[in-house]
Amino acid sequence: MFSPEGPTLLELTVQAMSSTERGYDLLAPKFDSTPFRTPDRVLEAFAATVEPLGPFVRGLDVCTGTGAGAGVLRRLCTERVVGVDFSAGMLAEARGAYGDGDGDGDSYPGSDADTAAAGRPPTHWVRADTLALPFAPAFDLAVSFGAFGHFLPAERPALFGQVFRSLRPGGYFAFPVPAPPPVGSRGYWALWGFDTVMRVRNALWRPPFVMYYRTFRLPDVVADLERTGFTVATAALAELGRRPDGSPRARAVLARRP
């Protein structure tokens, strides 16, 4: 499905009927061949918007998945990058793509030896619950891509609080947010239909698989960030263009720990 290298419909069905963690363990080897992986053009536009806020020394990719966000941080940070996720399968794919800062003697592309030679910071991978991050306030920049649908609105304050406590004073928590599709459009009904199916699935089947697209509304998110203690600004991701009404297709949320 999606591409010859992507998961089959049967594989996606098995994933969707599993827990969120087990589902991503199963999907991990083919995740980068699905539309669920954040497109490179979004990563590039985001990096270009955030880079002027630096310099950044240490970066944290929250819900790193297969490591695309950590790849962005390796361009923006100078000393160390950490990717954290609860899925062992996704972390294994990230480690294979970008190497491990602890080093294992291999010299595959993205390994620790190649990273040092290219002047990029080493990347470390941590398996942990993002609602209980095991970090001291050591990071200058935390990012996250495409993962917020896995958190119910009631869980957002806890998530934002964990990131806040992982940042140094003056550090940023930054992430892209796409503009919602116009009401009544094909995209609007597609997201509405997906969320409805997931709610029915979770009402009838255990364990739940938490993934909703319409629960991460920008005004609510900004309010939750501000209640956590962040100072919040947004910036248009200009490289991604504008909608017919002139509004940006996507924005970067730039939440700063005072």
N, C-alpha and C positions, 0 to 999 in steps of 0.2 A: 504494500500500500504506500502511496505517496511517490515512491521511486522503486526501481528494482532492488536497491540495497535496503529499503525501509522494511518495517515490520508488516506482516500479513494481517488481514482483518482478524483472523483467528488469534494471532499473537496479541493484538491490541485488546481483543475481547477478554482474553485470559488476564492481561495486565489490569484492565478496568474492574475485573471481578476480584482482584487481590486487594490487600491493604495498600496504602499509598507507598510505603517503603518497599514492600515486596514487588509492587507493580513497577517501580523504577529500577529495581535490581534486574527484573526481567527485560525491561526495555533498553537498558543501558547500552548494550553492544550496537544497537541500531538507532539510538536516540538522535545522533547527529545527521541522520538521513531522513528526519521528520521535520515538519513545519514547527514543531514545538521548540526547537533550538533557535535561540535568538539570531536573526540574520546578521551577517557581517556588516551590512551597511548601517544597521542600527548601532552596532558596537563601535563602528568607526565614527559615526556622528556623535555618539555619546562621549567617546574619548576626546574628540576635538573640543567639545563644550566644557568638559571637566578639567582638562589639562591646565588652562590658565589659572585655576584656583590653587595650583601647587606652588612649590614642589612638595611631593609626598614621599615619605620614607618607607612606611610600612602600610600594606594594603590587605584588606580582608574581603573575600568574596563570599557573601552569605547565600547559602543554598547553591553552591557552585556547580552542581550537576557534573557534566563532562568537562568543565573547566573553561568555558568560553570567557566568562567574566574575569577569571584569573589571568587569562591571556591578555586582556585589556590592562589589568593592573601591572603586569610585568613591563608594560610600556610606560606606565605613569609613575611607578614607585622605584626607589633606588636601592633599598636594603633587603626587603623581604616581602613575600606575598604568601598569604594563607587562604586556602579554599576549604570551606566547611560545608558538610552535607551529612544527612542521616543515612544515605543509601551507599552501602559498600560497593555495589555494582557500578554506580555512577562515578564514585571516587576512583575505582580501578581504571575506568576509561580515561579519567582526567590525568591520572598518574602516567598512563601509557602515552598520552598525547603531549604532556608538558614536563614529564620527569618528576623526580622527587628530590626536594632540597636536602634530604639526608644522604642521598647518593647511594647507589647500589653497584657501582662498577661498570654499568652498561654505558654504551656510547650511542644509543639511539637518538634520533632527532628530538630535541627538547629535553634531553637528559641534563643532569647537573653539570657535567663537563661542558656540554654545548652551551648551556646557559651562562656559565662563567666566561667562556670564550667570547660570547656575544655581548657581554657587559650587562646582561639582564639579571635581576635579583633571583635567588633561589626560591622555589615554590614548595610549600609544605601543604599536606592534605590532612585534615582532621575530621574524623567521623564523630558527629555530636548532634544533639537535638538543638536546633537554633532557638528554641524557647528556653534553653539553659546553656548559653555559650560559656565555654570554660576559659575565657580570656580576661587578662588584666587590661586596664585602659592603655593600650599600647599602639593603636592604629591611627594613622592620619587620614585614611580614606577607606570607607566600607562601601561596597556596591552590591547590587543584586539585580538579576535579570530573569524575568519571566516566572518567578516563583511565588508571587504573592497570592495567587489563586489557591494555593495550598493551605492558606491560613484563613480561618473564619474571622469575620470582623471583630468578634469579641476577643480574639487572640492577638490582634495587631498591637495593642498597647504593650503586651508582654514582649512581643518580638522587637518592637522599637526600643523598649527599655533595655533589652539585652544588647542591642547594637550600640545604644547610647553609652552604656557602661564599658563597652569594648574600645571606645574611641578616646584618644587624648583630648584634652581641652583644645578647642579650635579645629578638631577633626570634622570631616564631612561624611555624611551618609547620603549617597547619590544613586539614583536609579531612573530609568526611562519609564514614562507612562504614555501609551498611545492615546490619541483622542478617541472618544467613544464613537461608534458608527452612528450616523443619523437615524433617528427614530423612524422605523418603518422600512429601512433599507435591508438588503439581503444580509449584510453583515450583522445588523441588529437582530434579525430573526434567527440567524445561525447561532449567535451567542446565547440568545434567550432560550433557544431549543436545547443547546448543549447543557446549560445550567439546569433546565427543567429535568432532562434525562438523568443528570447526576443526582438531583435531589430525590427523584423517585427511586433510583438505584440505592442510595444511602438509607432511604426509609425502609427498604425491603430486604437489604442484604448486609451482612456483617462479615468481615470488618469493613468500615467505611473507606472510600477512596475520595479524599477531599480535593476537589479541583473545580473552582467556579470562576467564571470570567467577569461577571457583572457585580461583584462585591467590592471591587477596589476602585471606588469613585474618588477622584482627586480632591474635592473639597473635604470629604470625610478623612482622607489620608493626611492631608495637611493639618487638620484639626487634631488628629491623634498624635502627629509628630510634635506639634506645638505643646500639647498637654504633657508629653514626655519630657520636654525641656529644650527641644531643638528650636533654632531660629531657621525659618524655612523661606526659601526663594525658589522660583522656577525659571527655566530658560528654554526657549524654543530650540528644538533640534533642527536648525535651518536646512541642513543638507537633505532632510527627508521631505522637504516641500511643505506646501500648504493646501488646505482643503478649499473647495469652491467659495466658501464664505470668508476666506482669508485667514482663518485660524490655523495654527501649526498642526501637522499630522501627529506630532509627538513632542513631548516636553521632557526635560530632565528636572527631577526634583532634587534640590540641593539643600539638604538639612544639615545645619552646622551645630555642633556642640559648643556652647559659649565657653 
